[in-house]
Amino acid sequence: MARLAPLLLCLALIGQAVQADDLMDNADLVAGSDLGESLTLLPAAAPSAQQALIEQQGQANRATLNQDGQALLGHIVQAGSSQEAYILQQGNDLMAGISQQGYGNSASIRQNGSNNRAEIAQIGNSNNASIEQTGTGLSSTVIQAGNGQHVQVNQYR
């Protein structure tokens, strides 16, 4: 795994979007999402100081991380199965992170503006969380420990 992190960072610096499917077991993937296909990368000029990391363990996990702007950091870590995580960041000086452990969790973060921070941590099964922030100087943290929890955070400034 230590050798994979620099590759993911290089891929993130080359393109604006990184999308990864779980690579542990292909028997559960739908047609068109096979290991023979490459990651989806959108070509663009190398953005200024963007970092993106997606790390997955388990089966049938999906993660998408899109960033547009300067000084952006996004990370998604999934351990378990059938989880979905999405991050979209547009602006400057933004940080977003999603950590999932369990089965059937869903999380999304959407940020626009500058100097915003958002974090979602899910430990359990069938949890759902979303954070949407538009403006400057916003911060949100959601922690779900248990099963079947739902939360939505919206902040505008």
Backbone bond lengths (Angstrom), bond angles and torsions (degrees), N, CA, C in turn:
res aa  C-N    CA-C-N  psi(-1)  N-CA   C-N-CA  omega(-1)  CA-C   N-CA-C  phi
1 M - - - 1.446 - - 1.512 110.69 -
2 A 1.352 116.75 -30.99 1.459 120.19 -178.22 1.531 110.78 -63.14
3 R 1.330 117.93 -30.78 1.458 120.22 178.90 1.516 112.26 -81.70
4 L 1.317 118.50 -17.21 1.459 122.15 -179.33 1.524 112.22 -78.55
5 A 1.323 118.07 -33.41 1.469 121.65 -177.04 1.535 112.42 -58.94
6 P 1.360 120.55 -45.96 1.471 118.64 178.24 1.533 112.73 -63.42
7 L 1.343 117.15 -34.35 1.459 120.12 177.50 1.522 110.83 -64.30
8 L 1.341 117.64 -45.00 1.462 120.83 178.65 1.526 110.91 -62.54
9 L 1.321 117.11 -39.43 1.456 120.26 178.74 1.523 110.52 -64.16
10 C 1.320 117.55 -42.68 1.470 120.74 177.98 1.521 111.35 -63.00
11 L 1.323 116.86 -43.11 1.460 120.15 178.13 1.522 111.14 -61.92
12 A 1.315 116.89 -39.05 1.464 120.65 -179.83 1.519 111.22 -66.68
13 L 1.330 116.86 -35.17 1.459 119.59 -179.56 1.522 111.71 -74.43
14 I 1.326 117.81 -24.36 1.457 121.49 179.57 1.511 111.35 -77.77
15 G 1.294 118.52 -39.12 1.461 121.55 -175.33 1.509 111.57 -126.80
16 Q 1.305 115.74 168.27 1.453 121.49 -178.52 1.512 112.40 -82.44
17 A 1.307 118.11 -29.50 1.468 119.61 -173.27 1.512 109.73 -125.52
18 V 1.298 115.64 141.70 1.449 122.42 174.38 1.514 106.05 -124.74
19 Q 1.322 116.67 129.81 1.456 120.41 176.39 1.510 106.80 -130.39
20 A 1.307 116.24 132.26 1.457 120.28 -178.22 1.518 109.53 -131.17
21 D 1.314 115.51 141.08 1.449 122.31 170.81 1.517 107.31 -107.25
22 D 1.305 116.84 155.47 1.441 122.90 177.44 1.527 108.72 -57.74
23 L 1.331 117.26 134.96 1.453 120.57 -176.72 1.531 112.97 -112.70
24 M 1.314 117.55 9.58 1.461 120.06 -175.98 1.529 112.92 -77.16
25 D 1.312 118.76 -40.46 1.449 122.09 -173.97 1.518 108.22 -148.80
26 N 1.330 117.65 116.73 1.460 120.49 -176.48 1.515 113.69 -86.80
27 A 1.304 118.76 -5.76 1.459 120.45 -177.68 1.518 111.93 -63.72
28 D 1.328 117.48 -24.81 1.459 120.33 -176.26 1.532 113.06 -98.07
29 L 1.304 118.24 1.47 1.458 120.57 -177.22 1.524 110.85 -87.73
30 V 1.307 115.70 147.07 1.461 120.77 178.97 1.521 110.13 -76.20
31 A 1.316 115.76 163.88 1.461 120.18 177.70 1.510 109.64 -59.16
32 G 1.341 116.20 139.18 1.454 120.43 -179.61 1.512 112.90 92.75
33 S 1.341 119.38 -0.72 1.457 122.80 178.29 1.524 109.45 -125.78
34 D 1.294 116.82 48.93 1.444 121.13 -174.58 1.526 110.46 -95.25
35 L 1.325 116.38 162.09 1.461 120.96 179.63 1.524 112.47 -61.52
36 G 1.305 118.26 -25.53 1.451 120.90 -179.80 1.513 113.16 -66.58
37 E 1.320 117.73 -16.61 1.455 121.24 -179.70 1.519 109.73 -91.50
38 S 1.317 116.33 145.08 1.455 120.33 -178.64 1.524 110.84 -83.23
39 L 1.322 115.71 167.91 1.455 120.99 174.19 1.517 109.49 -62.24
40 T 1.322 116.98 149.38 1.447 121.57 177.47 1.519 108.78 -83.54
41 L 1.326 117.27 117.06 1.457 122.24 178.53 1.516 109.06 -123.35
42 L 1.301 115.76 133.09 1.453 120.15 175.30 1.520 108.26 -97.90
43 P 1.348 119.18 117.53 1.456 120.36 -176.83 1.519 111.04 -68.39
44 A 1.315 114.10 142.40 1.458 120.83 178.03 1.512 107.80 -164.36
45 A 1.301 115.74 166.92 1.450 120.14 174.39 1.523 108.36 -64.59
46 A 1.320 116.02 149.03 1.461 119.49 -178.70 1.523 110.22 -62.05
47 P 1.330 117.27 116.64 1.456 120.52 -179.21 1.522 110.89 -72.21
48 S 1.301 116.19 162.98 1.445 122.34 -178.05 1.525 110.52 -84.19
49 A 1.324 116.66 116.50 1.459 124.33 171.82 1.529 113.95 53.33
50 Q 1.311 117.31 52.03 1.458 121.06 173.13 1.521 108.38 -103.73
51 Q 1.327 116.10 138.08 1.450 121.19 176.01 1.516 108.72 -131.83
52 A 1.337 115.70 133.98 1.462 121.13 179.86 1.524 108.62 -138.64
53 L 1.332 115.79 136.84 1.457 121.02 179.13 1.519 109.02 -140.74
54 I 1.326 116.20 129.91 1.461 122.21 173.06 1.525 106.90 -125.23
55 E 1.336 115.95 123.75 1.456 121.82 178.78 1.522 108.22 -126.84
56 Q 1.350 116.41 128.63 1.466 120.60 -175.90 1.514 111.12 -133.33
57 Q 1.342 114.63 140.07 1.455 122.56 170.14 1.519 106.83 -136.58
58 G 1.312 117.59 133.41 1.460 120.53 179.91 1.513 110.67 123.14
59 Q 1.336 115.83 -157.12 1.459 121.16 -175.42 1.523 110.42 -128.08
60 A 1.338 115.32 145.89 1.465 123.78 172.06 1.528 113.40 59.37
61 N 1.316 117.28 31.47 1.458 121.02 175.22 1.525 109.94 -88.30
62 R 1.356 116.18 145.92 1.471 121.33 177.83 1.516 108.34 -129.69
63 A 1.335 114.89 139.83 1.462 120.10 178.97 1.521 109.38 -146.48
64 T 1.337 115.84 137.67 1.463 122.08 176.10 1.525 107.90 -135.21
65 L 1.337 115.38 135.10 1.456 120.57 -179.95 1.527 108.09 -134.94
66 N 1.344 117.04 115.34 1.461 122.82 178.22 1.517 109.03 -118.18
67 Q 1.337 116.28 135.02 1.457 121.06 179.80 1.524 109.77 -139.07
68 D 1.339 115.80 138.79 1.456 121.53 177.48 1.524 108.19 -142.55
69 G 1.306 117.94 112.89 1.450 121.49 -179.97 1.513 111.08 145.26
70 Q 1.331 115.85 -154.81 1.457 121.51 -177.44 1.519 110.47 -125.42
71 A 1.337 115.80 149.83 1.462 123.88 178.74 1.527 111.14 54.65
72 L 1.347 116.00 58.21 1.465 122.51 -177.86 1.527 109.96 -113.68
73 L 1.321 116.03 140.41 1.448 121.96 176.34 1.516 108.45 -132.97
74 G 1.320 117.46 125.25 1.458 122.37 177.30 1.512 109.82 -135.03
75 H 1.338 116.59 136.29 1.466 119.56 175.66 1.522 110.27 -144.46
76 I 1.331 114.03 142.46 1.465 122.48 177.81 1.526 107.21 -131.50
77 V 1.330 116.34 127.84 1.462 121.96 176.72 1.525 107.36 -126.61
78 Q 1.347 116.39 125.16 1.458 121.70 -179.13 1.526 109.50 -126.99
79 A 1.335 116.23 129.02 1.459 122.80 173.93 1.524 106.76 -132.02
80 G 1.304 116.48 115.26 1.459 121.33 -175.92 1.513 109.85 136.38
81 S 1.323 116.45 -151.63 1.458 119.98 -175.52 1.523 111.59 -138.38
82 S 1.335 114.41 153.74 1.469 123.09 173.24 1.527 112.68 55.10
83 Q 1.308 116.53 45.17 1.462 121.34 179.88 1.526 109.63 -111.33
84 E 1.340 115.76 151.71 1.456 121.55 178.15 1.519 109.29 -127.78
85 A 1.335 116.29 137.39 1.457 121.48 177.83 1.519 109.19 -142.95
86 Y 1.345 115.83 132.82 1.461 121.57 -178.58 1.521 109.47 -135.58
87 I 1.334 116.13 133.85 1.462 121.93 174.72 1.523 108.19 -130.17
88 L 1.334 115.75 130.91 1.467 122.73 172.59 1.523 107.23 -129.09
89 Q 1.326 116.44 122.80 1.457 121.36 179.10 1.525 109.56 -128.63
90 Q 1.321 116.63 131.02 1.454 122.42 176.81 1.521 107.88 -136.07
91 G 1.323 116.56 120.23 1.455 120.45 179.20 1.510 111.16 141.85
92 N 1.334 115.57 -146.76 1.455 121.85 -176.76 1.519 110.88 -133.02
93 D 1.338 115.17 144.28 1.457 122.23 176.75 1.531 111.57 54.35
94 L 1.336 115.95 58.71 1.462 122.36 -179.62 1.530 109.61 -117.03
95 M 1.329 116.33 143.20 1.459 122.10 175.16 1.522 108.95 -131.37
96 A 1.339 116.78 134.16 1.465 121.28 178.02 1.519 109.01 -143.45
97 G 1.336 115.65 139.67 1.444 120.17 178.67 1.520 111.84 -145.22
98 I 1.324 115.30 140.99 1.464 122.21 175.91 1.521 107.94 -129.63
99 S 1.325 115.92 129.10 1.460 122.46 176.24 1.525 107.51 -125.76
100 Q 1.341 116.24 125.81 1.460 121.03 -177.85 1.521 110.04 -129.31
101 Q 1.326 115.04 134.47 1.453 121.14 176.18 1.520 107.82 -139.52
102 G 1.328 116.98 117.73 1.460 120.66 -178.82 1.509 111.96 140.62
103 Y 1.345 115.38 -143.77 1.459 121.45 -176.13 1.528 109.34 -137.01
104 G 1.348 116.28 132.88 1.458 121.68 171.40 1.517 115.73 71.30
105 N 1.324 118.26 22.54 1.459 120.62 177.96 1.525 110.21 -82.12
106 S 1.337 115.94 151.42 1.464 122.28 178.56 1.525 108.57 -135.89
107 A 1.351 116.33 133.07 1.466 120.13 -179.27 1.522 109.55 -146.29
108 S 1.350 115.21 144.06 1.467 119.70 175.97 1.521 109.74 -145.12
109 I 1.326 114.87 143.79 1.457 122.99 175.67 1.516 107.74 -130.89
110 R 1.340 115.36 129.50 1.458 121.36 176.46 1.525 107.19 -130.47
111 Q 1.333 116.24 121.09 1.460 121.21 -177.96 1.527 110.36 -129.02
112 N 1.319 115.17 137.02 1.462 122.45 172.72 1.523 107.15 -133.06
113 G 1.317 116.93 139.43 1.452 119.62 176.77 1.510 111.29 124.64
114 S 1.351 115.00 -142.06 1.460 119.36 -178.90 1.524 110.59 -146.07
115 N 1.340 114.15 151.63 1.457 122.70 175.89 1.535 112.08 56.86
116 N 1.333 117.33 43.83 1.468 122.89 178.77 1.524 109.93 -109.98
117 R 1.350 115.84 150.67 1.451 122.98 178.20 1.526 108.78 -133.60
118 A 1.338 117.08 138.30 1.464 120.94 177.78 1.527 109.06 -146.63
119 E 1.335 115.33 138.68 1.456 120.94 -178.60 1.524 109.09 -143.81
120 I 1.343 116.13 134.64 1.462 122.19 173.87 1.528 107.90 -127.16
121 A 1.334 116.48 128.64 1.464 122.10 174.82 1.532 107.71 -124.36
122 Q 1.325 115.67 127.22 1.462 121.34 -179.71 1.526 109.25 -126.16
123 I 1.334 115.50 124.49 1.455 121.66 176.25 1.520 106.24 -129.11
124 G 1.309 116.93 109.98 1.463 121.09 -177.01 1.515 110.02 141.96
125 N 1.336 115.70 -153.40 1.457 120.85 -175.24 1.525 111.09 -130.42
126 S 1.329 115.59 144.57 1.467 123.76 172.37 1.532 113.20 56.61
127 N 1.311 116.88 38.60 1.456 121.43 174.77 1.522 109.42 -93.27
128 N 1.344 115.99 152.59 1.460 121.66 -179.57 1.525 108.29 -136.34
129 A 1.355 116.75 128.26 1.462 120.42 179.57 1.516 109.45 -143.98
130 S 1.341 115.81 142.30 1.459 120.32 173.74 1.523 109.84 -142.22
131 I 1.317 115.01 144.24 1.459 122.66 175.90 1.520 106.92 -128.14
132 E 1.340 116.17 128.96 1.464 121.41 172.98 1.518 107.63 -127.73
133 Q 1.335 116.00 124.27 1.454 121.88 -178.03 1.520 109.55 -132.26
134 T 1.321 116.09 130.60 1.465 121.79 175.77 1.518 107.47 -134.01
135 G 1.321 116.29 121.99 1.454 120.40 -179.97 1.510 111.17 139.77
136 T 1.339 115.60 -151.55 1.456 122.08 -175.22 1.526 110.03 -129.18
137 G 1.337 115.44 137.79 1.452 121.04 174.25 1.509 115.49 70.45
138 L 1.324 118.19 31.89 1.467 122.22 -178.78 1.529 110.38 -97.08
139 S 1.338 115.95 148.35 1.455 120.85 179.77 1.526 109.30 -144.73
140 S 1.339 116.46 134.25 1.465 122.01 178.17 1.519 109.60 -141.54
141 T 1.325 115.23 141.92 1.460 121.76 174.02 1.522 108.11 -136.10
142 V 1.333 116.36 129.16 1.462 122.24 176.18 1.522 107.32 -122.00
143 I 1.325 116.07 127.96 1.462 121.60 175.38 1.522 107.42 -123.88
144 Q 1.323 116.30 120.82 1.460 122.27 177.62 1.523 108.61 -117.36
145 A 1.319 116.61 115.80 1.459 122.75 176.47 1.526 106.64 -122.61
146 G 1.303 116.02 111.66 1.459 120.75 -175.92 1.514 109.74 137.85
147 N 1.333 115.91 -157.23 1.462 120.79 -175.16 1.527 111.07 -129.09
148 G 1.346 116.25 144.21 1.457 122.12 171.57 1.515 115.65 68.53
149 Q 1.307 118.76 28.49 1.457 121.78 -179.66 1.526 110.76 -93.08
150 H 1.343 116.20 147.78 1.463 121.94 179.24 1.519 109.09 -133.36
151 V 1.339 116.30 134.21 1.462 120.58 176.56 1.525 109.41 -148.96
152 Q 1.327 115.28 144.13 1.458 121.75 176.13 1.520 108.51 -135.48
153 V 1.327 117.06 127.33 1.454 122.99 179.09 1.526 108.19 -116.31
154 N 1.340 116.80 126.37 1.466 122.24 175.19 1.519 107.67 -125.06
155 Q 1.325 116.89 128.08 1.454 121.87 176.53 1.522 109.35 -133.86
156 Y 1.311 115.41 134.65 1.466 120.80 178.76 1.512 107.52 -136.65
157 R 1.305 116.81 133.77 1.463 121.12 177.03 1.498 109.17 -145.07
